[in-house]
Structures are given as structure tokens and as C-alpha cells.
């Protein structure tokens, strides 16, 4: 599903954000990416989503070498990836329904199919009855659940999440993580970046730690 082979990423006028990273995440696996701020977690996720490209090395996602995907092909490539952000990135002037529907509209699905998928996704995160509300009418935890519904509405093979519980209290954080585990239970591959080690103590999944842009620890090797 995801393969990194000796991947380096250097930003202009900066040290290497990633240095010789190699790892493999199998289809249907759920793993957590940990490490201190500046360790390279966000950069690694950006390489998966083709928000950035590696300076050197090979990144393979869904059996596709990302170096062979043209700029024009990126939108189609991303249709198979759900992305969850820490700050939600919701459109405050649109309803919850419209926020979740947006990537499906861009993908060109029919109105009937969009309605079906949006409502199914909102139902999965417990927000179906709030579909007509604006995002600002929701709590921070509910807004994050909208972001998750948007990420899974396209039925992606892979979901990546960058600090999805960074702004939430411990109880809400655990609720969000358990929501992710339910998607993993039905076969979705997940890679979640988090610095919350206390939270991970409640979850028995693979942990990959980055330090200074390198893989410092991988529980899969134990």
C-alpha cells in the first residue's frame, strides 16, 4: 500500500526534513507515526499525498510510483486517498453536507450518488442530523468528525491524518481514534501522525517513530 525506499526530502535553504527513510505499510494496516515536532511526520504524509515530492528515493502508494505521476494526474491519484487535517479546513460559509460533498462534486459524481455517500459518511461519524448546520455551530470534536466524514466519503483505500486530535481533550481524542479503528476494521489502511503518546497507550497498533528525519523505531520490527 505504502512503500518508502531510501527517501530524502530537503526543502530550499533548509536541512533535510527526511533522511534515508525506508518503510512499508501493508494494505489494511493501521499505523501511527510519532516523534517530536520537526521530526518529519508532516513531510512524510505530504509525500504520500503528492503535496510534496521527494528530493531522492522512491515513494510507492497504491502500487504507483509517485515520481511517475504527472501534475495533471495528481487530482485523480488523490481520489483514492482520504486526508484529515488537524485544523479541519472546513468552509465556514457552507453547510456540513456541502463540506463533505465537495470532493465528490469535484470528482464528478451524480447528485444522487453524492447525497447517498455524504449521508452514509455523516451517519458513520454520528452527525447525520446536523447536515444542514454550518461548521461553526459544532464543537471542535464535531468539526473534526466532519473532516473525517469528508475524507472517507470517497471510499478511499487509504486515509492519512496529520495530528487529527491535536486540538482536542483526551476524551475526545480517544473518541476520534476509535472512530479511525472502525474504518480500519472494514479494510481501510490508515497512517496517523500524532505526538500524543498517552493516547497511543490505549491503542495496540504499529508505531513508527521519526527523529531528525529518520526512522528511530518501528514496532513492526520487534
C-alpha positions in Angstrom: 0.0 0.0 0.0 2.8 2.5 1.0 6.5 1.9 0.4 9.3 4.3 1.1 12.8 3.3 -0.3 15.7 5.5 1.0 13.6 8.6 0.8 15.2 12.0 1.4 13.4 15.4 1.4 15.2 18.7 1.6 13.4 22.0 1.4 15.1 25.0 -0.1 17.5 26.7 2.3 16.8 24.1 5.0 18.2 20.9 6.5 16.8 17.6 5.3 13.3 17.0 6.6 13.6 13.3 5.8 16.9 11.4 5.5 17.1 7.9 4.2 13.6 6.8 5.3 12.6 3.3 4.3 9.3 1.7 5.5 6.5 -0.5 4.2 2.8 -0.3 5.3 0.6 -3.1 4.1 -2.9 -2.9 2.7 -5.4 -2.9 5.5 -2.9 -1.9 8.2 -3.3 0.9 10.7 -0.1 2.6 12.0 0.8 5.6 14.0 3.6 8.0 13.1 5.2 9.6 16.2 8.1 11.8 17.0 8.9 15.3 18.3 7.9 18.5 16.4 10.2 18.9 13.3 10.9 15.1 13.1 9.4 14.9 9.6 6.0 13.5 10.3 4.0 16.0 8.2 6.6 15.9 5.4 6.2 12.1 5.1 2.4 12.4 4.9 2.8 15.2 2.2 4.9 12.9 0.1 2.2 10.2 0.3 -0.4 12.7 -0.9 1.8 14.3 -3.5 1.6 17.6 -1.8 5.4 17.4 -1.9 7.8 15.2 -3.9 11.0 13.6 -2.5 14.4 15.0 -3.3 15.7 11.5 -3.6 14.4 8.0 -3.2 11.2 6.2 -4.2 7.7 6.5 -2.8 5.1 4.0 -3.9 1.4 4.4 -3.0 -1.4 2.1 -4.1 1.2 0.3 -6.3 2.0 3.5 -8.1 5.5 5.1 -8.1 4.6 8.7 -7.4 7.6 10.0 -9.4 5.7 8.8 -12.5 2.5 10.7 -11.7 2.4 14.0 -13.6 1.0 17.2 -12.2 -2.1 16.7 -14.2 -2.6 13.2 -12.8 -2.4 14.3 -9.1 -6.2 15.0 -8.6 -7.1 11.5 -9.8 -4.4 10.0 -7.7 -5.7 11.8 -4.6 -9.3 10.5 -5.1 -8.1 7.2 -3.6 -6.7 8.9 -0.5 -8.6 10.5 2.3 -6.8 13.3 4.1 -7.6 14.5 7.6 -6.1 17.7 8.9 -5.6 19.0 12.4 -7.4 22.3 11.7 -10.3 20.7 9.9 -10.0 23.0 6.8 -13.8 23.3 6.6 -15.6 26.0 4.6 -17.4 28.1 7.2 -19.9 29.6 4.7 -21.1 26.1 3.6 -23.2 23.6 5.4 -21.8 20.4 6.8 -23.4 18.5 4.0 -21.7 20.7 1.4 -18.3 20.4 3.1 -18.4 16.6 2.9 -19.8 16.7 -0.6 -17.2 19.0 -2.1 -14.6 16.4 -3.1 -17.3 14.2 -4.6 -18.6 17.1 -6.6 -15.1 17.7 -7.9 -14.8 14.0 -8.8 -17.9 14.4 -11.0 -20.3 12.0 -9.2 -24.0 12.3 -9.8 -26.1 14.3 -7.3 -27.9 11.1 -6.2 -24.7 9.3 -5.5 -23.2 12.3 -3.7 -26.3 12.5 -1.4 -26.1 8.8 -0.7 -22.4 8.9 0.1 -22.5 12.1 2.2 -25.3 10.9 4.3 -23.7 7.5 4.8 -20.4 9.1 5.9 -22.2 11.6 8.3 -24.1 8.7 9.8 -20.8 6.8 10.4 -19.5 9.7 12.4 -22.8 10.4 14.2 -23.6 13.7 12.6 -26.3 12.9 10.1 -28.9 15.0 11.9 -26.6 18.0 11.7 -26.1 18.0 8.0 -27.7 21.4 7.4 -25.7 23.2 10.1 -22.7 25.4 9.5 -19.4 24.2 10.8 -19.1 27.0 13.4 -22.3 25.6 15.0 -20.4 22.5 16.0 -17.8 21.8 18.7 -14.2 21.2 17.8 -14.6 17.5 18.1 -17.7 17.5 15.9 -15.8 19.6 13.3 -13.0 17.0 13.3 -15.6 14.3 12.7 -16.9 16.3 9.7 -13.3 16.3 8.4 -13.2 12.5 8.8 -16.6 12.1 7.1 -15.2 14.2 4.2 -12.1 12.1 4.0 -14.0 8.7 3.8 -16.9 9.8 1.7 -15.0 9.0 -1.5 -14.4 5.4 -0.2 -10.6 5.7 -0.3 -8.3 2.8 0.1 -6.0 4.9 2.3 -6.6 7.6 4.9 -3.8 9.7 6.2 -4.2 12.1 9.2 -1.9 14.8 10.4 -2.3 15.4 14.2 -6.1 14.9 14.0 -6.5 15.1 17.8 -4.0 17.9 18.4 -6.7 20.4 19.4 -8.9 18.0 21.4 -9.1 17.0 25.0 -8.1 13.4 26.0 -11.7 12.0 26.0 -12.5 13.5 22.5 -9.1 12.4 21.2 -9.8 8.8 22.2 -13.2 9.0 20.6 -11.7 10.2 17.3 -9.1 7.4 17.4 -11.7 4.8 18.0 -13.6 6.2 15.0 -10.5 5.6 12.9 -10.2 2.0 14.2 -13.8 1.3 13.0 -12.8 2.3 9.4 -9.7 0.1 9.7 -12.0 -2.8 10.8 -13.6 -2.6 7.3 -10.3 -2.7 5.5 -9.2 0.9 5.1 -5.5 1.5 5.5 -4.6 4.3 7.9 -1.5 6.2 8.8 -1.9 8.7 11.5 0.7 11.2 12.7 0.4 12.1 16.4 2.6 13.3 19.3 0.1 12.1 21.9 1.9 9.1 23.4 -0.5 8.8 26.3 -3.3 8.3 23.8 -1.4 5.6 22.0 -1.2 3.7 25.3 -4.9 2.9 24.8 -4.4 1.6 21.3 -2.5 -1.6 20.2 -1.3 -0.7 16.7 2.0 -0.4 14.9 4.1 2.7 15.9 6.7 4.3 13.8 8.9 6.9 15.4 10.7 9.6 13.5 13.6 11.5 15.0 15.6 14.1 12.9 14.0 12.9 9.7 15.0 9.2 10.3 13.1 6.1 11.4 14.3 5.7 15.0 11.9 2.9 16.0 9.3 0.7 14.3 7.3 -1.7 16.4 6.8 -3.9 13.4 10.5 -5.0 13.7 10.0 -6.3 17.2 
